Amino acid sequence: MAGSGGQKHLRAANRSIKAAGLHESGLDAALVEFLRDSARQIDRLGLDGVSARLISAYLSAQKDLGRAAARKPRVIAPDEPVAAPVEAPKLRAVEESPLEKLRKQKNRAS
């Protein structure tokens, strides 16, 4: 039954694109368009009428989408908790410095 799925694959592709933070005007515009076009063809023909080559290309584009998303810098949402900065430990002198020894000697002499 051709086209019985409506726009199931196109909607899924759009959700993936949105989740990856990609869009049609960015560096990955060709990938986004290819994924959407493939999804439209799959929806139009139905899974029974689609060639194995189209399915393979669609799945490959999905993988490429995941790789493109991994390249993007992660933006922290305003409501996402951020770890507090770690404070550096207080350092203390284990041994008296030569300058400190000289100062003590000078203070004793005066």
ChimeraX attribute file (.defattr): number of C-alpha atoms within 10 A of each C-alpha:
attribute: neighborCount
match mode: 1-to-1
recipient: residues
	/A:1	9
	/A:2	14
	/A:3	17
	/A:4	12
	/A:5	14
	/A:6	14
	/A:7	16
	/A:8	14
	/A:9	20
	/A:10	19
	/A:11	15
	/A:12	13
	/A:13	23
	/A:14	17
	/A:15	12
	/A:16	18
	/A:17	21
	/A:18	11
	/A:19	11
	/A:20	17
	/A:21	14
	/A:22	20
	/A:23	16
	/A:24	12
	/A:25	10
	/A:26	11
	/A:27	11
	/A:28	15
	/A:29	13
	/A:30	13
	/A:31	20
	/A:32	23
	/A:33	14
	/A:34	14
	/A:35	25
	/A:36	21
	/A:37	15
	/A:38	20
	/A:39	22
	/A:40	20
	/A:41	19
	/A:42	26
	/A:43	22
	/A:44	18
	/A:45	16
	/A:46	17
	/A:47	17
	/A:48	11
	/A:49	14
	/A:50	15
	/A:51	11
	/A:52	11
	/A:53	9
	/A:54	14
	/A:55	16
	/A:56	11
	/A:57	14
	/A:58	20
	/A:59	14
	/A:60	13
	/A:61	19
	/A:62	18
	/A:63	12
	/A:64	16
	/A:65	22
	/A:66	15
	/A:67	12
	/A:68	16
	/A:69	18
	/A:70	11
	/A:71	10
	/A:72	11
	/A:73	7
	/A:74	9
	/A:75	6
	/A:76	9
	/A:77	8
	/A:78	7
	/A:79	6
	/A:80	7
	/A:81	8
	/A:82	9
	/A:83	6
	/A:84	6
	/A:85	6
	/A:86	6
	/A:87	6
	/A:88	6
	/A:89	6
	/A:90	5
	/A:91	6
	/A:92	6
	/A:93	6
	/A:94	6
	/A:95	7
	/A:96	8
	/A:97	10
	/A:98	9
	/A:99	9
	/A:100	11
	/A:101	11
	/A:102	11
	/A:103	12
	/A:104	11
	/A:105	11
	/A:106	10
	/A:107	9
	/A:108	8
	/A:109	7
	/A:110	5
